[in-house]
Amino acid sequence: MRSNLLSMDFNFDEIINRKGTASIKWDAAPSQDVLPMWVADMDFKTAPPIIEALQQRVSHGIFGYTQTPLEFYNAIIGWWEKQHHFILEKENLIATTGVIPALSASINALAKKGDSVIMQPPVYNHFYITLRNSGVGIVENNLIYNNGNYAIDFDDLERKASDASVKLLIISNPHNPVGRVWNREELQKLGDICQKHGIVVISDEIHSDLVYEGFKHIPFASLGHAYSAQSVTLSSPSKTFNLAGVQVGYLFTENMEFRNKIQKQLASQEMELLSPFAIEALIAAYDGGQQWLDALKLYLYDNYLYLKTFVEKHMPQLNVTPLQATYLVWLDCSAVSKPVSALASQLLQDHKLWVNPGTMYGDEGQNFLRINIACPRPLLEEGLGKLLLAFNKML
């Protein structure tokens, strides 16, 4: 597979120096010799059509207040139809500066202080931050971990959804950090429980384009009108095309009342206007980024297989959670007696490898590390070498 990858027009093996660019991933490190494999940020150049579109926009030389044009919405609609066979309507879409601003606006618009929101740990740490900032209660419906695989605990969900204070549920679809792609049956069962108890589902689908062969992303809103009308979906090209710093995203819902409330909340937060670069980047990504994305997914999955083989050969006491989507590997370190927070600190301080301790994603992540494999293969090899050195001292 490697030879086929390198024969394409995109060289994902190229190492690009990001130090000194104010990169959070690289320049926030405590020292220059740290290898960062933590935050969900790829070390690849984005797709050439995006770079070309931004260069063209820069050459214009004027960057004033910018309205969001029809082409922006048409690009989103075309992408979701092509990628996920789901038809979106323009009037259901709201442009935002990212998924977290969209999440914050949705929570503040659809819940009030004293209400509670269900999450499914171990789950993206910014869900916790956003909920706490919104002043709502957090109810944890922990995922079930069994023989290396994760599932939703529907019995527990039913019990917790019956609490009258619960107004919202946030689902990570596909799931970060465990890499699960939820299937139609699972999503319908979750949706049915939420409808029964009058709970609005907020579906974070930012990783929906990074699903690997053999799996299929099911948009929550595609389950049918009853599900779509009782939900809000959040997404962005930022993870797919490495555009986090451009700050662009969107949300959609069939429910006009929800849309109006969220739009009002965004306006109150002064979050309505996108930059001209965000607009151009999204349009170029969705209209011209398919070939690059296809090559990227091959490279990412090849990196996953390399990591999995390396761990099985050199650190068989550890377990690599199956990766169905994302570029974030969830590594089971139960065989190590040391707490993962201390383990992650030791990896950073002694071996200059920066990975995330699973406890960032809730107590359910206490035996895990999250490793970002969206980097050139030589960097992945270096990172795994550092990991092996550390574990040879601990196992």
Solvent accessible surface area in square Angstrom, and as a share of the most:
residue,aa,sasa,rsa
1,M,113,0.51
2,R,68,0.25
3,S,85,0.55
4,N,98,0.50
5,L,6,0.03
6,L,87,0.43
7,S,92,0.59
8,M,78,0.35
9,D,121,0.63
10,F,26,0.11
11,N,92,0.47
12,F,11,0.05
13,D,28,0.14
14,E,78,0.35
15,I,95,0.48
16,I,55,0.28
17,N,115,0.59
18,R,50,0.18
19,K,70,0.30
20,G,73,0.71
21,T,87,0.50
22,A,90,0.69
23,S,12,0.08
24,I,123,0.62
25,K,2,0.01
26,W,32,0.11
27,D,52,0.27
28,A,58,0.45
29,A,20,0.16
30,P,98,0.62
31,S,43,0.27
32,Q,128,0.57
33,D,89,0.46
34,V,5,0.03
35,L,9,0.04
36,P,2,0.01
37,M,4,0.02
38,W,37,0.13
39,V,46,0.26
40,A,13,0.10
41,D,27,0.14
42,M,0,0.00
43,D,9,0.05
44,F,11,0.04
45,K,116,0.49
46,T,21,0.12
47,A,0,0.00
48,P,53,0.33
49,P,44,0.27
50,I,0,0.00
51,I,58,0.29
52,E,108,0.48
53,A,23,0.17
54,L,39,0.19
55,Q,114,0.50
56,Q,138,0.61
57,R,47,0.17
58,V,81,0.46
59,S,92,0.59
60,H,119,0.53
61,G,48,0.46
62,I,117,0.59
63,F,94,0.39
64,G,43,0.41
65,Y,213,0.81
66,T,32,0.19
67,Q,152,0.67
68,T,34,0.20
69,P,43,0.27
70,L,99,0.49
71,E,102,0.46
72,F,0,0.00
73,Y,30,0.12
74,N,76,0.39
75,A,3,0.03
76,I,0,0.00
77,I,34,0.17
78,G,35,0.34
79,W,2,0.01
80,W,2,0.01
81,E,82,0.37
82,K,103,0.44
83,Q,40,0.18
84,H,14,0.06
85,H,143,0.64
86,F,29,0.12
87,I,102,0.52
88,L,8,0.04
89,E,86,0.38
90,K,87,0.37
91,E,114,0.51
92,N,19,0.10
93,L,12,0.06
94,I,8,0.04
95,A,10,0.07
96,T,0,0.00
97,T,28,0.16
98,G,11,0.10
99,V,10,0.06
100,I,49,0.25
101,P,33,0.21
102,A,0,0.00
103,L,0,0.00
104,S,27,0.17
105,A,0,0.00
106,S,0,0.00
107,I,0,0.00
108,N,58,0.30
109,A,21,0.16
110,L,27,0.14
111,A,13,0.10
112,K,136,0.58
113,K,159,0.67
114,G,65,0.62
115,D,11,0.06
116,S,14,0.09
117,V,0,0.00
118,I,0,0.00
119,M,0,0.00
120,Q,2,0.01
121,P,1,0.00
122,P,1,0.00
123,V,1,0.00
124,Y,49,0.19
125,N,28,0.14
126,H,68,0.30
127,F,0,0.00
128,Y,15,0.06
129,I,76,0.39
130,T,6,0.04
131,L,0,0.00
132,R,156,0.57
133,N,124,0.64
134,S,12,0.07
135,G,34,0.33
136,V,14,0.08
137,G,31,0.30
138,I,52,0.26
139,V,30,0.17
140,E,62,0.28
141,N,0,0.00
142,N,54,0.28
143,L,7,0.03
144,I,79,0.40
145,Y,78,0.30
146,N,94,0.48
147,N,137,0.70
148,G,17,0.16
149,N,77,0.39
150,Y,8,0.03
151,A,41,0.32
152,I,7,0.04
153,D,35,0.18
154,F,34,0.14
155,D,104,0.54
156,D,17,0.09
157,L,0,0.00
158,E,55,0.25
159,R,154,0.56
160,K,66,0.28
161,A,2,0.02
162,S,68,0.44
163,D,73,0.38
164,A,89,0.69
165,S,38,0.25
166,V,5,0.03
167,K,75,0.32
168,L,1,0.00
169,L,0,0.00
170,I,1,0.00
171,I,0,0.00
172,S,3,0.02
173,N,0,0.00
174,P,1,0.00
175,H,0,0.00
176,N,5,0.03
177,P,0,0.00
178,V,2,0.01
179,G,0,0.00
180,R,34,0.13
181,V,8,0.05
182,W,0,0.00
183,N,72,0.37
184,R,107,0.39
185,E,133,0.60
186,E,24,0.11
187,L,0,0.00
188,Q,63,0.28
189,K,101,0.43
190,L,0,0.00
191,G,1,0.01
192,D,72,0.37
193,I,14,0.07
194,C,1,0.01
195,Q,64,0.29
196,K,143,0.61
197,H,54,0.24
198,G,48,0.46
199,I,0,0.00
200,V,13,0.08
201,V,3,0.01
202,I,0,0.00
203,S,0,0.00
204,D,7,0.04
205,E,0,0.00
206,I,18,0.09
207,H,4,0.02
208,S,3,0.02
209,D,8,0.04
210,L,0,0.00
211,V,13,0.08
212,Y,9,0.03
213,E,173,0.78
214,G,73,0.70
215,F,95,0.40
216,K,105,0.44
217,H,6,0.02
218,I,12,0.06
219,P,4,0.03
220,F,2,0.01
221,A,8,0.06
222,S,37,0.24
223,L,19,0.09
224,G,30,0.29
225,H,130,0.58
226,A,54,0.42
227,Y,32,0.12
228,S,4,0.02
229,A,24,0.18
230,Q,49,0.22
231,S,1,0.01
232,V,0,0.00
233,T,2,0.01
234,L,0,0.00
235,S,3,0.02
236,S,2,0.01
237,P,0,0.00
238,S,11,0.07
239,K,30,0.13
240,T,0,0.00
241,F,0,0.00
242,N,35,0.18
243,L,6,0.03
244,A,50,0.39
245,G,76,0.73
246,V,38,0.22
247,Q,116,0.51
248,V,2,0.01
249,G,0,0.00
250,Y,1,0.00
251,L,0,0.00
252,F,5,0.02
253,T,4,0.02
254,E,69,0.31
255,N,32,0.16
256,M,126,0.56
257,E,100,0.45
258,F,18,0.08
259,R,28,0.10
260,N,92,0.47
261,K,89,0.38
262,I,0,0.00
263,Q,73,0.32
264,K,156,0.66
265,Q,42,0.18
266,L,1,0.00
267,A,40,0.31
268,S,82,0.53
269,Q,59,0.26
270,E,152,0.68
271,M,51,0.23
272,E,81,0.36
273,L,105,0.52
274,L,6,0.03
275,S,48,0.31
276,P,11,0.07
277,F,61,0.25
278,A,0,0.00
279,I,6,0.03
280,E,55,0.25
281,A,0,0.00
282,L,0,0.00
283,I,31,0.16
284,A,13,0.10
285,A,0,0.00
286,Y,5,0.02
287,D,101,0.52
288,G,37,0.36
289,G,0,0.00
290,Q,54,0.24
291,Q,119,0.53
292,W,7,0.02
293,L,1,0.01
294,D,70,0.36
295,A,2,0.02
296,L,0,0.00
297,K,51,0.21
298,L,73,0.36
299,Y,2,0.01
300,L,0,0.00
301,Y,70,0.26
302,D,16,0.09
303,N,0,0.00
304,Y,7,0.03
305,L,70,0.35
306,Y,69,0.26
307,L,1,0.00
308,K,66,0.28
309,T,83,0.48
310,F,33,0.14
311,V,1,0.00
312,E,97,0.44
313,K,151,0.64
314,H,73,0.33
315,M,1,0.00
316,P,87,0.55
317,Q,92,0.41
318,L,6,0.03
319,N,84,0.43
320,V,19,0.11
321,T,6,0.04
322,P,56,0.35
323,L,7,0.04
324,Q,25,0.11
325,A,0,0.00
326,T,0,0.00
327,Y,2,0.01
328,L,0,0.00
329,V,1,0.00
330,W,3,0.01
331,L,0,0.00
332,D,9,0.05
333,C,3,0.02
334,S,66,0.42
335,A,55,0.43
336,V,12,0.07
337,S,119,0.77
338,K,72,0.31
339,P,90,0.56
340,V,5,0.03
341,S,58,0.38
342,A,42,0.32
343,L,0,0.00
344,A,9,0.07
345,S,50,0.32
346,Q,38,0.17
347,L,0,0.00
348,L,35,0.17
349,Q,123,0.55
350,D,91,0.47
351,H,19,0.08
352,K,62,0.26
353,L,2,0.01
354,W,45,0.16
355,V,3,0.02
356,N,5,0.02
357,P,26,0.16
358,G,0,0.00
359,T,58,0.33
360,M,72,0.32
361,Y,1,0.00
362,G,11,0.10
363,D,113,0.58
364,E,67,0.30
365,G,0,0.00
366,Q,106,0.47
367,N,65,0.33
368,F,8,0.03
369,L,0,0.00
370,R,10,0.04
371,I,3,0.02
372,N,1,0.01
373,I,0,0.00
374,A,0,0.00
375,C,4,0.02
376,P,1,0.01
377,R,20,0.07
378,P,58,0.37
379,L,20,0.10
380,L,0,0.00
381,E,77,0.35
382,E,83,0.37
383,G,1,0.01
384,L,2,0.01
385,G,29,0.28
386,K,37,0.16
387,L,1,0.01
388,L,36,0.18
389,L,106,0.53
390,A,0,0.00
391,F,0,0.00
392,N,98,0.50
393,K,147,0.62
394,M,43,0.19
395,L,81,0.41
